């Protein structure tokens, strides 16, 4: 994917062209065996359909599918995948206790304008023989995906870079995330504070706090990732770029009066034809 020898293009530039942070390139991940990768893919499908399922219910569902697997293994794989059920559970928070956690600011707030609230999250993206992580920043009012990045590790770097990409459009009044260590990290919160952006963090187990991003993940997976069956990171990068371009620029949303996310975000009268996959998200 990235040439380290006999190439006139620097590693930094190659990573930029692929939309990868350099930390991900130098990171040497421990990839589980093929059987565990397949099991992780199945867990991903179950969790995407039932994001309120915890370890026990996912284990039970696997048993129903004829896969005898222990709860401990399911828990380990879900930790690698960064999956936490959106219901209150004990000892499931992935937040770093040394990081400051900010209060949730959006309870009872009416979302009625662009750049009022942005939010972010991370999801697992399966590949033919492995996986990567996808993060994105979305404007709540318009559903516009301002930026997205892929990484083969769950470090904070690619989330910070995605945030900086999004800030090229402007800046929100409030930025909402969960309490994951990537978003509570000093590197991430410093970018927000330096831009005078109010920080809001979901209460643990609150399913509706980041609902727009959760819906986006389901759309990405059911309408793109599961259908395309990406084998490599470059394939996923190219395919997701095409998907997000179409999602932002061509797809009308019923909740937006059939405007596209870009039409709503930019204030332009861009309305998708009624037959163009208009969806509520």
Wavefront OBJ file of the C-alpha trace (Angstrom):
o trace
v 0.000 0.000 0.000
v 2.763 2.444 0.997
v 6.163 2.190 -0.667
v 9.089 2.781 1.699
v 11.906 2.357 -0.845
v 12.521 3.546 -4.395
v 9.721 6.074 -4.180
v 10.020 9.823 -4.736
v 6.903 10.474 -2.649
v 7.565 10.767 1.081
v 5.827 8.492 3.587
v 4.120 11.559 5.031
v 2.671 12.477 1.615
v 1.638 8.878 0.838
v -0.231 8.717 4.160
v -1.942 12.034 3.359
v -3.047 10.758 -0.063
v -4.511 7.626 1.538
v -6.144 9.565 4.355
v -4.115 7.682 6.982
v -2.234 9.192 9.885
v 1.467 8.356 10.078
v 0.990 6.791 13.504
v -1.172 4.113 11.916
v 1.501 3.389 9.310
v 4.254 2.863 11.875
v 1.960 0.986 14.264
v 2.474 -2.776 14.062
v -0.868 -4.273 15.089
v -1.311 -7.744 16.512
v -3.844 -9.247 14.114
v -5.981 -12.081 15.509
v -6.060 -15.383 13.616
v -8.402 -15.982 10.694
v -11.029 -17.743 12.827
v -11.117 -14.851 15.280
v -11.306 -12.325 12.429
v -14.362 -14.146 11.074
v -15.885 -14.180 14.542
v -15.246 -10.431 14.894
v -17.006 -9.847 11.577
v -20.037 -11.744 12.886
v -19.987 -9.787 16.139
v -19.873 -6.583 14.109
v -23.007 -7.548 12.165
v -24.877 -8.514 15.335
v -23.831 -5.344 17.149
v -24.654 -3.083 14.188
v -28.166 -4.531 14.120
v -28.508 -4.549 17.922
v -26.232 -1.810 19.385
v -27.861 -2.337 22.778
v -26.527 -5.922 22.995
v -23.822 -6.498 25.562
v -21.346 -9.362 25.788
v -23.809 -11.928 27.135
v -26.513 -11.289 24.550
v -24.041 -11.334 21.670
v -22.609 -14.615 23.000
v -26.122 -16.027 23.193
v -26.884 -14.911 19.642
v -23.710 -16.622 18.408
v -24.811 -19.792 20.151
v -28.166 -19.546 18.373
v -26.222 -19.402 15.106
v -24.423 -22.602 16.038
v -21.156 -21.010 17.159
v -20.110 -22.269 20.605
v -17.965 -19.457 21.966
v -17.204 -18.365 25.504
v -18.247 -15.075 27.059
v -14.628 -14.228 27.869
v -13.572 -14.466 24.212
v -16.528 -12.359 23.062
v -15.619 -9.733 25.655
v -11.977 -9.711 24.510
v -12.897 -9.357 20.843
v -15.423 -6.598 21.574
v -12.708 -4.727 23.470
v -10.374 -5.006 20.454
v -13.200 -3.784 18.223
v -14.005 -0.870 20.517
v -17.612 -1.989 20.983
v -19.647 -1.044 24.053
v -23.394 -1.574 24.310
v -25.416 1.655 24.450
v -27.051 0.674 27.717
v -25.740 1.084 31.276
v -23.427 -1.793 32.194
v -20.740 -2.322 34.774
v -17.051 -1.856 33.918
v -17.595 -1.197 30.202
v -16.369 2.399 29.945
v -13.185 2.762 27.936
v -12.411 6.169 29.337
v -9.015 6.929 30.815
v -9.498 7.820 34.485
v -6.672 10.361 34.216
v -8.556 12.332 31.561
v -11.084 15.017 32.362
v -14.691 14.155 31.496
v -16.963 17.018 30.470
v -20.703 17.242 31.213
v -23.399 16.506 28.663
v -24.687 19.854 27.365
v -27.464 18.867 24.963
v -30.290 17.700 27.187
v -33.410 19.591 26.101
v -31.494 21.658 23.495
v -33.318 22.269 20.191
v -30.999 21.690 17.232
v -32.066 24.261 14.628
v -28.983 25.505 12.768
v -25.785 24.296 11.157
v -22.569 24.461 13.168
v -24.593 24.437 16.361
v -23.572 20.882 17.298
v -21.023 18.531 15.784
v -20.337 15.041 17.032
v -17.960 12.156 16.444
v -17.537 8.460 17.078
v -15.470 5.440 16.026
v -16.667 2.219 14.418
v -15.163 -1.098 13.304
v -14.807 -1.699 9.541
v -14.172 -5.254 8.429
v -11.765 -6.204 5.650
v -11.182 -9.494 3.890
v -8.403 -10.588 6.255
v -8.420 -7.954 8.943
v -10.084 -4.745 9.995
v -9.643 -1.009 10.431
v -11.378 1.688 12.445
v -13.410 4.531 10.961
v -14.033 7.875 12.646
v -16.161 10.732 11.339
v -17.366 14.181 12.347
v -20.996 15.034 11.523
v -23.038 18.229 11.777
v -26.234 17.367 13.647
v -28.595 19.812 11.934
v -27.664 19.009 8.326
v -26.357 15.419 8.790
v -23.364 16.572 6.734
v -20.259 14.419 7.213
v -17.557 17.047 7.532
v -14.583 14.684 7.695
v -13.653 11.037 8.146
v -10.490 8.986 8.617
v -9.392 5.352 8.731
v -6.807 3.862 11.076
v -5.521 0.406 11.952
v -5.200 1.362 15.623
v -7.414 2.961 18.252
v -4.977 5.706 19.164
v -6.122 9.305 19.414
v -4.070 10.587 16.469
v -6.508 9.787 13.664
v -9.396 11.254 15.655
v -7.455 14.479 16.197
v -6.578 14.672 12.507
v -10.213 14.072 11.530
v -11.289 16.878 13.866
v -8.730 19.247 12.328
v -9.984 18.302 8.850
v -13.543 19.163 9.896
v -12.517 22.508 11.377
v -11.474 23.650 7.916
v -15.220 24.168 7.284
v -15.709 26.389 10.325
v -16.385 25.466 13.928
v -19.360 24.374 15.999
v -20.713 25.966 19.139
v -20.773 22.555 20.868
v -18.838 19.386 20.104
v -20.317 16.126 21.426
v -18.633 12.746 21.837
v -18.716 9.742 24.104
v -16.267 9.266 26.966
v -13.811 7.174 24.954
v -10.153 7.764 25.765
v -9.529 9.115 22.244
v -12.004 11.960 22.841
v -11.099 12.675 26.464
v -7.389 12.798 25.603
v -5.570 16.074 26.093
v -4.577 16.114 22.413
v -8.217 16.003 21.299
v -9.774 18.332 23.866
v -6.966 20.879 23.404
v -7.978 21.381 19.770
v -11.550 22.115 20.884
v -10.551 24.392 23.745
v -8.078 26.313 21.575
v -10.982 27.035 19.209
v -13.324 28.103 22.051
v -15.687 25.191 21.375
v -17.845 23.933 24.246
v -17.201 20.254 24.957
v -20.104 17.881 25.617
v -19.727 14.213 26.489
v -22.419 11.540 26.544
v -23.552 10.075 29.806
v -22.500 6.435 29.985
v -25.115 4.147 28.500
v -27.267 6.931 27.009
v -28.365 5.514 23.661
v -29.735 8.756 22.221
v -26.874 11.118 23.076
v -25.037 10.483 19.794
v -27.879 9.030 17.752
v -27.016 10.723 14.443
v -23.586 9.114 14.284
v -25.011 5.728 15.327
v -27.486 5.942 12.450
v -24.711 6.949 10.085
v -22.698 3.839 11.031
v -25.626 1.571 10.260
v -26.092 3.224 6.871
v -22.369 2.957 6.060
v -22.255 -0.730 6.918
v -25.553 -1.966 5.462
v -25.368 0.100 2.269
v -21.634 -0.038 1.624
v -19.227 -2.102 3.730
v -21.232 -5.335 3.913
v -22.133 -5.132 0.222
v -18.682 -4.226 -1.088
v -16.634 -6.724 0.904
v -13.453 -4.651 0.957
v -10.261 -6.707 1.034
v -7.644 -4.016 1.673
v -7.322 -0.578 3.242
v -6.899 1.163 -0.158
v -10.109 -0.513 -1.395
v -11.969 0.603 1.723
v -10.521 4.105 1.451
v -11.634 4.498 -2.169
v -15.042 2.901 -1.625
v -15.857 4.927 1.483
v -14.792 8.135 -0.240
v -17.275 7.393 -3.013
v -19.970 6.546 -0.454
v -19.530 9.710 1.614
v -19.449 11.891 -1.509
v -22.753 10.377 -2.620
v -24.212 10.572 0.890
v -23.312 14.249 1.270
v -23.964 15.547 -2.222
v -26.692 13.388 -3.794
v -28.801 11.705 -1.143
v -31.947 13.558 -0.137
v -33.217 13.067 3.414
v -36.870 13.133 4.307
v -36.112 14.850 7.615
v -34.341 17.623 5.664
v -37.245 18.219 3.286
v -35.445 16.005 0.753
v -32.454 18.333 0.701
v -29.014 16.780 0.587
v -26.766 17.181 3.644
v -24.526 19.505 1.633
v -27.516 21.521 0.466
v -28.675 21.959 4.043
v -25.196 22.666 5.415
v -24.254 25.175 2.712
v -27.658 26.879 2.632
v -28.029 26.117 -1.064
v -31.330 24.933 -2.531
v -30.003 21.506 -3.402
v -32.893 19.049 -3.299
v -32.541 15.438 -4.367
v -35.160 14.006 -6.727
v -37.843 12.043 -4.862
v -36.617 8.823 -6.447
v -33.003 9.295 -5.392
v -32.746 7.048 -2.316
v -34.329 9.621 -0.040
v -33.849 8.389 3.481
v -34.410 9.603 6.993
v -31.255 9.423 9.070
l 1 2 3 4 5 6 7 8 9 10 11 12 13 14 15 16 17 18 19 20 21 22 23 24 25 26 27 28 29 30 31 32 33 34 35 36 37 38 39 40 41 42 43 44 45 46 47 48 49 50 51 52 53 54 55 56 57 58 59 60 61 62 63 64 65 66 67 68 69 70 71 72 73 74 75 76 77 78 79 80 81 82 83 84 85 86 87 88 89 90 91 92 93 94 95 96 97 98 99 100 101 102 103 104 105 106 107 108 109 110 111 112 113 114 115 116 117 118 119 120 121 122 123 124 125 126 127 128 129 130 131 132 133 134 135 136 137 138 139 140 141 142 143 144 145 146 147 148 149 150 151 152 153 154 155 156 157 158 159 160 161 162 163 164 165 166 167 168 169 170 171 172 173 174 175 176 177 178 179 180 181 182 183 184 185 186 187 188 189 190 191 192 193 194 195 196 197 198 199 200 201 202 203 204 205 206 207 208 209 210 211 212 213 214 215 216 217 218 219 220 221 222 223 224 225 226 227 228 229 230 231 232 233 234 235 236 237 238 239 240 241 242 243 244 245 246 247 248 249 250 251 252 253 254 255 256 257 258 259 260 261 262 263 264 265 266 267 268 269 270 271 272 273 274 275 276 277 278 279 280 281
